[in-house]
Amino acid sequence: CATAPLLLEEIGSRDSLQIRMLTSVVRHHTVLLRPVIGHVQGGEILDQSQLDADFGQFLDQTTRVTTGRLAVCLDDNPSFSKYNPVGYVLSLKKDEEDERLSHRAEAVKGRENRTREDALSRLSPVHLEVGA
């Protein structure tokens, strides 16, 4: 999933909301795009055409990311859906760890199957030919 903060910022506000928004989603999304920022003065958006252009660029980029993510799952590459948490230490007894790993493997397989079905239903033949 790709994401980018949308921020309407009062001129001269000196807030760091775009940074705070990016850091709050960094653990949940693997693709972060440039924030879409509109400037506001007196309750009016000053740069609506630039805001529209930036949002259009965001939509183009997320379309490419989504198409690529869906196309990868058609390559029978199991590594695309593996998630290895970094910075976490799991201290479990051996049998609890084995059970958890079994559940994780089942969840990964289910996610692979759902993503494959999603890709086949959402990608047009043109997208599939480009990925081949």
C-alpha positions in Angstrom: 0.0 0.0 0.0 1.3 3.5 -0.8 0.3 6.5 1.2 1.0 10.2 1.4 -0.3 12.7 3.9 -2.8 15.3 2.7 -2.4 18.5 4.6 -4.1 21.9 4.4 -1.8 24.2 6.1 -2.4 27.8 7.2 0.3 30.2 5.8 3.0 30.8 8.4 1.7 28.1 10.8 5.2 26.6 11.4 3.6 23.3 12.3 5.4 20.1 11.5 2.3 18.1 10.8 3.5 16.5 7.5 6.5 15.1 9.4 4.3 13.8 12.3 1.9 12.3 9.8 4.7 10.5 7.9 6.3 9.1 11.0 2.9 7.9 12.4 2.3 5.7 9.3 5.9 4.5 8.6 5.4 1.3 10.5 2.2 0.5 8.7 3.0 1.3 5.1 6.0 0.3 3.0 5.7 3.0 0.4 5.5 6.6 1.5 5.1 9.3 -1.1 5.6 13.0 -0.9 3.0 14.8 1.2 0.2 16.6 -0.7 0.2 20.1 0.9 -2.3 22.9 0.2 -1.8 26.4 1.6 -4.7 28.1 3.3 -5.1 31.8 4.1 -8.2 33.2 5.6 -10.0 29.9 5.2 -9.4 29.8 1.4 -7.0 27.4 -0.4 -4.5 29.5 -2.3 -3.1 26.9 -4.7 -5.9 24.7 -5.6 -4.5 23.9 -9.1 -1.2 22.9 -7.6 -3.0 20.8 -5.0 -5.0 19.1 -7.8 -1.8 18.4 -9.8 0.0 17.0 -6.8 -3.0 14.8 -5.9 -3.1 13.6 -9.6 0.6 12.7 -9.4 -0.1 10.8 -6.1 -2.9 8.8 -7.9 -0.6 8.0 -10.8 2.2 6.8 -8.4 -0.2 4.7 -6.3 -1.6 3.1 -9.5 1.9 2.1 -10.5 2.7 0.7 -7.0 -0.5 -1.2 -6.8 -0.1 -2.6 -10.3 3.4 -3.8 -9.5 2.4 -5.3 -6.1 -0.4 -7.2 -7.7 1.7 -8.3 -10.7 4.5 -9.7 -8.4 2.1 -12.1 -6.8 1.4 -13.7 -10.2 5.1 -14.7 -10.4 4.7 -17.5 -7.7 7.3 -15.7 -5.6 6.5 -16.4 -2.0 9.0 -13.8 -0.6 6.8 -10.9 -1.6 4.4 -11.5 1.3 6.8 -12.4 4.0 6.9 -9.9 6.8 9.9 -10.1 9.2 9.4 -7.7 12.1 12.6 -5.7 12.8 13.3 -4.3 16.2 11.0 -6.7 18.1 12.3 -9.5 20.3 9.8 -12.3 20.7 10.6 -14.3 23.9 8.4 -17.4 23.7 8.8 -21.0 24.8 9.7 -23.4 22.1 6.3 -25.0 21.7 4.5 -21.7 21.7 6.9 -20.4 19.1 6.3 -23.5 16.9 2.5 -23.0 17.2 2.8 -19.3 16.4 5.0 -20.0 13.3 2.5 -22.5 12.1 -0.3 -19.9 12.4 1.9 -17.3 10.7 2.6 -19.7 7.8 -1.1 -20.3 7.3 -1.8 -16.6 7.4 0.9 -15.9 4.8 -0.5 -18.6 2.5 -4.0 -17.1 2.9 -2.7 -13.6 2.1 -0.8 -15.0 -1.0 -4.0 -16.6 -2.2 -6.2 -13.5 -1.6 -3.6 -11.2 -3.3 -3.4 -13.6 -6.3 -7.2 -13.6 -6.6 -7.2 -9.8 -6.2 -4.5 -9.4 -8.9 -6.3 -11.6 -11.4 -9.6 -9.8 -10.9 -8.2 -6.3 -10.9 -5.4 -6.3 -13.5 -6.4 -6.0 -17.1 -4.8 -8.2 -19.8 -2.7 -5.1 -20.8 -1.2 -4.9 -17.3 -0.5 -8.6 -17.3 1.4 -8.3 -20.7 3.5 -5.4 -19.4 4.5 -7.4 -16.4 5.5 -10.4 -18.5 
